[in-house]
Structures are given as C-alpha cells and as structure tokens.
Amino acid sequence: MSTGWDEIEWARFEGAYGPATETPVILRDIASADPQVAADGRFEFWSSLQHQGSVYPATVVAAPFLVELAARPETHGRADLLTTLGQLCDPARSPDEVRPEVRAAVSAVSERLLPCLGDPDPAVREGAAFALAHSGPQHAAALRARHAVESVPAVRASLLLAMTRYEEAPSPGPLTEPFPVPAAGAYVLARAGLPLSPAAAAAYERGEVWRGPWSDEVRGCPADVTRLLDNEGTGALVDMLAESLFKAARVGAAEGLRHRFELLRSAPVELMSRLAPLLEDPDPEVRAAAVGAARAAGRPVAALAGRLTEIALDGDETALEILVRLGSPGWKQPALAIWAEGRDPSAATLFASHPPAFDAEVLSVVRTRLAAGDRATDLVQLLRRWGPAAGDAVPDIVAAYPRARGVAADALVAIGSAALPAVPALRELAADGDIRAGHAVWRLTGDAEALVGAVLAHDARCEHVCPWDLRYVSAAGTAVAALVPHLRARLTGSSAGSDFVGAATAGSAVDDSASSLTDEDRIAIAEVLWRATGDPEEALPTVTAVLDGKFDNYAARLAAAIPDPRLIPGLQRLFTGDGRSSPGWGRLDAARALWQLGTPADDLAPALLAMVQDSGRHDAVDLIVELGAVSAVPTLQDLAERDERVIRHGFMDYVWQDDALRDHLREAVTRLTS
C-alpha cells in the first residue's frame, strides 16, 4: 500500500487549498528516513488535510495511508501520527460533513494499529489508545487487555479513557495511582454524570498537567470536569479543593469556577458564594485566580463589588476592570491611585464601551494625563462619552489631537458648543487633509467649506481613500455638493457629467487613481455622490457592479439605504451565498434591503436568527424587531432563557457580551409581542 498513493488521481479530491495534488509528496515525506523531512511532512499534512481541525474529501482518501505509516515501527513521529488519526475521527474537532467518512476510513483499517498498543515507546502506546478509541468501540477488549498489563501512568490513563469511552456505566477503578490516572478517573466519573469523591478531587491537589493526546479533554485540572458536572457537583468539588492545604488545589478551584461561569448563565448566580472565600485567600496567586473567575462571572459578580474594590485598591488592575464594567463607584479610588503613580490604568481601554459616570475630580486628572500619558485615545473616548460635561477639557483634546487623531474630532463634536474655541485649530487640520476635523467644523458651525477642502487636500496628496472617513463626508449630504465633480472623477476616471456611468460600466479606460480603488472605496464614494446630489442613480451603477463582484458585502449597506428592484438579484446572491462564498457581514444589510423590496419578513427571519445564534449579533436582533418578524419570537425566547451561553468565544469579555445579548433578546421579545 505504500506505493498506492502514487496511483490516485489526487486532483479529483479537495483539500484545504483546492485540489489536493500535493498529498503524495506529503505522504512520501512522512515516510522519509530523515526525521526532519518526516516532521515537515507531518506539518504539511496538518496544513493541507487537517487545516485548523477541519477535514476534507482528500483526507478521507489519505487517512488509510496515514494508518499504515503510523503502524510501521520505522516511521518517525508515530505518536504524533496516532494523535492525528484520533483527531481526524473526532466530531468535536469541527462539524465537517465528511468527518464520518474519515472516521469510517480509519475504522476500516484500524486493526493495523493494535500492535502499537505493545510498542516499546510509551508515547506510541499512549497515542495508540487514543486513536483506537476514536475509531470506534470495536477495540474495547484489546484496550482493556492492554490496561491489565500496562505500568506507565500516562499510558494507563490513556487506556482508561479509551476503554471506558463507550461504556454506559464505566468504573474508573481505584484513584490512588500516580498522576495522571486519577485525573483520567475523575473525568470518567464526570463524563458518566457521577459525583466526584474526595479521592477524585485529590487528583488536582498538586497542579500537575498532563500533556498528551487527550489534552483537549483531560489536562489534569478541575476545568476538565466542571464543564461536565452540574452546578451542584461543581460546587461540591470546589468546596473540597478550597479546603485543601495545597495552593494548586485552591487555584484549581477558582479556575474550575471560571470555566463553569463561561459555560452557563446560571453558574455565577448559583456558585457565587463559592467564589467569595477564594477572594479572601491569604495566597496572592489564589486571589488572582479568583479575580479571574470574577471577571468571567459577568454581571452577577456585582454581589462581590465591595471585596473587589478592596483588591483593586491593593493594585489588582483586573479587579479594577471588573468594577468599570459593573459601573461601580468603587472604580474611582483605585484608578486615582494608579494615575497618582504617573501611569494610566489598563481599565482605560474600557472607557469607550463602559464609561464611568462624570466626575469632576477624574476630569481634572484626565486632563493632566492627556498631556503626559500614553493612552490618549482611551482618555479622549471617556471625554467623548461625557459630552458637554467635559467642556473644560477642550484645550487638552486639541493639544492631544495628534495622539488621538481617530477620536479627538468626534469628542469635540460630542462636547458641542463648548468646543467652538477649537474650530480654528480644526480648520487648520482640515486644510491639511484631515477629513474628520473638517466634519467637526461642519457639525459645530454648519459650515461645510472646511470639510470640502479637507477632502480635496487629502486626495491631492494621497492616491488612496479611507472609506470610514468618507462616511463623515456623506453625513453632510447636499452641503458637500461641490465635491460631486471631483468624486465622480475619483470613481471612474472621467468627470464628464452623467457620462461617468458609461466609463464605469462599458470598460472604458480609467485613470490610475480610479483603477487603484477597492470595492469598499467605490461604495464609499458612491454614497457621498448619492447623498450630495439626492439622486440614487449616482450610486446604483456602482452598487450593482460591486454586488455582482466577488467582494459584495461592502455594497449591501448602501443597497439597504437606496433599495431598488434592479438590485434584487445581487442582494439575493449575497443573502444566500449562492455557492460563491459564505454569506458575510453584508448579509444583514442585504436582508434589510430585500425586506424593503418586498421579501416577507418570515422568509428572512431564519437566517437572521442564525446570525444571532452563531455570532451573537445585536444588529440582527434589531433587524428582526424592525421587520416585525413575530415568527422569530419562540427562538428569541429560547436564546434569551436557555442556560447555555449564546456567546461562548472571543476575547476576555464575552461573558459580559452574552449578558448584554440576553437583555437585548428579552427586550426584543417584549417589543415583538406588545
């Protein structure tokens, strides 16, 4: 079979990057006697046929060859290959349609791996148990037989997990063996829904970590089982660990709570009393782990705001971040203490999304820090959110403008009339091509001349446009009508009045500045032209052309603003994906435009609900309400009231995002049913 891979027409089978013609080279490299070449081959297999955990039609064909290579004693990296084979069969890795076919292909030849259970290398034996378990239940007897004679703890743990994988009432046996056997046994109990004994909890006392093929499921820490136990079982385990004399056990208790909080909305409410003692632990490492759990608790951690304030006053900036997220007044004194040390708190990054209430003392400090600190953008965001109350800081914002260019103009606009003294400085910036400064002048004075001049000055020295800046221009509407000839020329390379459409659509020659534009650039310019003239025909040819192109998400937002029946085919392709690409962020705007053009709301609701469920998109919830899609109410209610979090991935604040989404979902249900 070792030469069989050269007889397959690999171009017929798709891999991660298209036809998998590179597969025979990869397999030949894996079989190489040179260890470095073999290692490179394993890497290329993961890249091409198991990319980020996904599998492909070519993986189905290649898997039996990988089994043979793993079974050969002379193959380098056999333990890695066996782990890979187990992962290829594991549906938890990714929900690929061909995953069952891959597993069937491995399972059909998996008996060739049985000799690996007796290999002299313990890592090979450990990997063999993993691969055989994932190939199916047919090798349970062989796994149990090997377990009876195996002596290496890591291999015994792997065999224990493997031979009990398909048992309805598994018995992990005594939990007094060396690590990681007790951790594997605790996992077996939790997987079966059985309570953990003190002996099982003792597996986590010393903080040992198991780095083996099962590490996605079992690493030897309490989080392995807290995601399987119910809240009551988690609480019982945490109680046992919190009383341990071993610091690692108490750290594990906090980390187990954190993982539980991240999974279920009920966990912080029901288990908060278990977190409180860990925040009082005399060991700073345990307290730090408990603060990490508090951050993952979301809004229910408000019950512990007093203790978090004390911890923040001791210098813990994670505790300070929690207080800022909660909107707790306890944030102020710890932040002032950090500013007094001549630095800015890390919590400043939250000021844009979680602005504390206005405080005159804090304003004074922020003004000072704007001149000396390195977080000018974050501090200006706070002033923006405070609006007119921050009027005294206008000179400081102007002085910090070069270090907060992306937000300073918006902050001045938000402050309003108190920012009028900044207008001369803004005019100078606009004359140098700063479009946001020109927009601020227009907003503060009603004079659009500086905004027009900013666009012309910018374009005179820069070939590329900034679509986000052009949104500031489009906001001025007809006040920037003087830009129409210039922007027509930028869009098409022709300034010949209405003939510009022909230049864009008939393949006429365009100048270099027009040909360098991206689709997003073209849509941004088209929107300015429409709003400046009030004529949708200024934008429709561009919207149509971009919708018909590959990167059509950019066009959907503008199509929703100027719905036209001629756009329906392109919008439908974007909404459904049409086999060209998966529907992207423009799908929501396409749904809005299609609804405005007569598509029934109930026809659009399932896709919008999928956006909420898969990505936690608040804007999809808003559109469902805007459409009046009453048929979506049962699903919205389920997403709002279910215990499992909707948002389960992302940066450190996704639990807080899920809390906010839950409120939004409940509000949407109320509005749709009232």
Number of C-alpha atoms within 10 A of each C-alpha: 9 12 11 9 17 14 8 15 12 19 14 13 18 18 25 19 11 13 16 21 18 14 26 20 15 22 23 17 21 29 25 17 12 12 15 13 17 21 18 14 21 22 15 20 25 17 16 23 27 20 15 12 18 23 28 24 20 25 27 22 19 23 23 22 20 23 24 17 24 28 23 15 13 12 19 22 18 25 23 18 24 29 23 25 28 22 25 28 26 20 16 12 15 14 13 15 13 16 23 16 18 26 23 18 20 29 24 12 15 24 16 17 20 18 13 25 24 14 15 10 12 20 19 25 29 28 28 36 34 26 30 32 27 23 25 19 16 14 18 20 11 15 23 16 13 19 21 10 10 18 11 15 17 22 26 26 27 26 32 23 24 28 25 22 18 14 13 9 12 18 13 19 11 11 21 13 15 14 20 24 28 25 28 30 27 28 28 25 21 20 18 18 14 16 17 21 14 13 14 21 23 19 26 26 22 16 17 15 15 19 13 19 24 21 12 12 12 25 20 27 26 30 21 22 27 26 20 18 22 17 20 13 18 25 23 18 25 27 17 17 25 24 12 16 10 14 21 20 26 30 26 25 34 30 24 25 33 25 20 27 28 25 22 21 23 17 24 26 16 14 19 20 13 19 26 18 13 23 23 14 17 10 13 12 14 24 22 20 22 28 27 19 27 29 24 26 31 25 18 19 21 18 13 16 21 13 16 26 23 15 21 24 21 12 15 17 19 20 27 29 23 29 27 23 23 20 15 17 13 20 24 18 15 23 24 19 17 16 18 12 8 12 16 24 18 15 20 21 18 18 20 17 12 17 19 22 13 15 12 11 10 17 20 13 13 23 23 14 20 24 14 14 15 13 18 26 24 21 26 32 24 26 29 26 22 20 19 19 18 26 22 15 23 21 14 16 30 21 15 19 22 12 18 20 18 16 19 28 26 21 25 32 22 23 23 19 15 19 25 18 12 19 19 11 15 25 23 15 18 27 22 18 24 23 29 27 31 31 33 31 28 22 20 20 13 12 17 23 18 25 30 24 22 26 26 20 17 19 17 10 10 11 13 15 21 13 17 12 16 21 17 18 30 21 16 21 18 18 20 24 18 15 19 21 16 16 22 24 18 26 29 27 21 24 17 13 11 12 12 19 20 13 18 19 12 8 8 13 13 17 14 12 17 22 13 15 18 15 22 19 20 24 28 26 27 28 29 28 29 22 21 22 18 13 12 18 17 23 23 24 18 24 27 20 19 22 25 17 13 12 16 26 24 21 31 30 22 21 27 21 14 19 22 16 12 11 24 20 14 22 30 17 19 31 24 17 14 12 9 10 12 12 18 15 16 18 26 25 25 31 30 25 26 25 18 18 15 10 14 13 22 16 13 21 22 16 17 22 21 14 19 21 17 12 14 23 17 17 14 24 23 15 19 28 19 14 18 18 18 17 15 22 22 11 16 23 16 12 21 23 14 13 13 15 25 24 22 17 14 9 8 11 15 19 26 19 19 21 19 15 22 24 11 17 23 18 15 24 21 13 14 18 9 6
